């Protein structure tokens, strides 16, 4: 725990628990596999691997942050390199896909920023451990919760903000596809769990039916859309929308068993989808 900026009480506060450790191990595995798959990358290889490591830095930082501002900072770091990786090393409609992905994720980040600033001005703290003890008023929770849940939900392909997933995944180079599906979509699930539902449980209960409904639509729609595809990358991308619907459904159920299931689903989907993209790339 180190003070970054004293006037606003911003700390570089990091630590792990069981969920963070699971996400860190997942990130390590996917990045390692992504490097091996890209071993023969010849075009601007230094820049390519630098951006891949930079992405990993953002993901690791996000999963270990215990301060909302630090968490937001690393979430931002985990978006910029994706735009360049798809725009430079991608295939197909790469410029369109890179722009769409960056704009939609930046939109999600903007909502997250509004949510965390609201929490800070309501409580005077960025610290997630402190905030879990602090009781945010129910009427404030009702206003703040949708910003955070939808903002992080865009990363997890929540319906109807899932449209960046097929385009982004299908145009990205193999390692970036692996990272996008395996890790990036988990940033959203982790954020929904660690920030939105953990810090604002009453609002989560109130909006529970909305979360469950949107997650169910994503599961069914993603599955039907997958069956319509002929391109392997699109098959994997649309199935990711469906699988991440299960993560949001688990979080939306708000019971310990369901949340444990959501974390297990994040890990299993991360490994499976990343390796499937690797197989497609090979």
N, C-alpha and C positions, 0 to 999 in steps of 0.2 A: 504494500500500500504506500504510494508515493504521491505527494502533492504535485499536480501538474500546473494548475492555475488557481492560486489561493483566492483571489477576489470572487470567483464564481463557485468556489468549493469543489473544483473538478480534480479528482484523484485518478492516478493510474493505479487502479485497484484490481488485482487479478487473483484468481483462485479456481479450484475445480471441485466438482462433486461427481457423483456417478454418471449423471447425464453428460456432463462436459467431457469426462474421460472417454465415454463411448464415442462421442462426436470427434474427439481429437484422434483416436485410434482409426476411426473411419477415414478422416482426412489424410492421415499418414499413409494408409494403405492405398487410397485412390490416387494421391499425388505420386507415390512411388510407382504404381502401375502405369500412370500417365507418362512419367518420364521414360520408362522402359519401352512403351509403345511408340514414343516419339524419338527413339534413340537415333534414327537415321534422318531426322529432320535436317535438310541442308540449307533451306532458304532462311537467311537471317537467324541462324540457330541460337546465337547468344541472346538476342532480343527475345526470341520465343521462350527460352528457358528462364530468362529473367522474369518475364511476365507471369509465367507459370508459378515460379517461386513467390512472386509478389502476391498472386492470388492466394496461395497457401498461407502466406503471412496474414492476410486479411481474415481468412477463415479461422486460423488458430487464435488470433487476437480476439475475434468475436466470441469464440466458444469459452475463453477463459476470463472475459471481462466481468467484473462485479460492480462496475460503475456505468451508469447509463450513457454518459457522454463518451467514454472510452469504447463502449459497445457500438455506439453510433459511428464513431470514427472508423473502427475496423470494418463495419458493414459497408461504409463508403469505399474503403480500400479494396474490398472484395468485388466491386462492380467495375471500376475503371479498366482493369486489364482485360476483362471479358470483351469489351467493345473493340479493343485493339486486336486481340487474338482472332476474333471472328472477322473483323474488317480486313486484316492483312493476310492471315493464313487460311481463311475460310474457303468455302466452295459454294457454287450456286449463286443465289441472290444474297451474297454476303453483306454488301453495304446496307441493303434494306433490313436484313435480319439483325445486323449489329446495332443499327439505329433504333429499331423497334425494341430490342431487348434493353438497350441502355435507357431509352425514354421511359419505358414501363417500370423498370426497376428504380429509376430515379424518382418516378412518381410515388412508388411505394416508400422510398427513403424519405421523401418530403412529408408524407403522412406520419411516418415514424417520428420524424423530428418534431412535428407539431405535438404529438402525443407525449414525447419525453420532456419537452419544454413545459407543457401543461402540468405534468407531474412535478417537475422541479419548482415551478412557481407556486404550486399548491402546498408542497411539503418543505421546500428549501434544501432538498438533498438529491444527489444523483445516485447515492449508494444503494445497490439492490438489497443488500443485507439489512441496512437500516430501514429502507422503505417497506420491507416485508413485515417489520414490527410496527410501522406507522400506519394508522388507519386513514386512508383517503376517504373523504365523505362519499356516500353512495350516489348522491346527485352529480358529483364531480366525476366519479367513476363512469357513470352512464354516458357522459360526454366524451371522456378521454379514451375509453376502451375501443370504440369503433376505429379511431385513427390508428391505434397501435395494431389491432388485430388485422385490419384490412391491409395496412402498410406491410406488415410481415407476411400476411397471407398472399400478397402478390408474388413474393419470392417462392411461396409454396404452391403456386398455380391455383389459387382459390378461384372458383367460378364467380363472375365472368371475366376475371383478369388473367386468364390462363393462356391467352393467344400468343404471348411471346415464346412459350415453351417449344412448340413444334418448329417454328421458324428458326429460333436461336439454336436449338439442338441440331437441326438438320444441316445448317450452314457452317457450324463450328468445326475446326480441325479436331481430330480424334481425342487428344488429351483435354482440349477445352470442353468437348461434349461430355467426357467422363466427369470433369470437374463440375460442370453445370448441373448434370443430373444427380451425380453422387453427393456433392457437397452444397452447391448454391441453394438447392431447394430445401436443404436441411437448415440453412441459416434462418429461413422463414419459420419453419416448424419450431425450431429452438427458441426463436424470438417470441412467437405466439405463446409458447409454454412458459418461458422464463420471465418474460416482461409482462405481457398482457394478462394472462390468466392468473399468474402467481401474485402479481402486485394488486390486481383488481378482481378479487374472487366474486364479490357481489354482482358486479356488472357482468362477469362471465356467466353466472347463473341466470341472470336476466336475459342475456342474449343467446343462451344455450340453444334454443330452438332454431335461431337463425344460422348458427355455426353448423349444427347437425344437418339442416336442410341444404345449405350450400355444399357441405362435404358430400352429402348423398348425391346431389346433382353431379358433382365433379367425378365421383366414382362411376356412376352409370354412363354419363356422357363420354368420359374418357375411354371407357371400355368399348362402347359402340363406335366411337371415332377410330379407335385402334383397329377394329375389325374391317374398317373401310379402306385402310391404307395399303399401298403396294410397295412403298419405299421403306426399307428396313429401319432407317433412322427415324422416319415419321412414326412407324409402329412403336418404336421404343419411347419416343417423345410423348405420344398420346397416352401410352400405358403409364408413363410417369405421372400424368395428370390424375389418372385413376388411383394410382398407388398413394400419391400424396393426399388424395381425398380421404384415404383411410387414416393417415396421420392426423389430419384436422378433425376427423370424426372421433378419434380416440381422445384428442385434447378437449373436444366439445362435450364429451360424456362426463368429464370432470370427476371421475372416480380414480382411485390409485391404480387399480388393475388396468383401466382403459389407458391411462397415461403411460404406464409401463409398456403396454402394447404399442402405443404410438412411438415410443423411443425405439423399441425393437423393430418396428416397421421402418423407421428412419434408417437404422443401421442396415437392415436386410435390403431395403430398396437401394440404398447408396452403393452397397457392394454389387448387387445383382445388375443394376442398370449401368453402372460404370464399366463393369466387365463385359456386358453385352455391347456397349458402344465400342469397347476395345476390339471385340470379336468382329463387329461390323467394319471397323477401320482396317483391321488386318485383312 
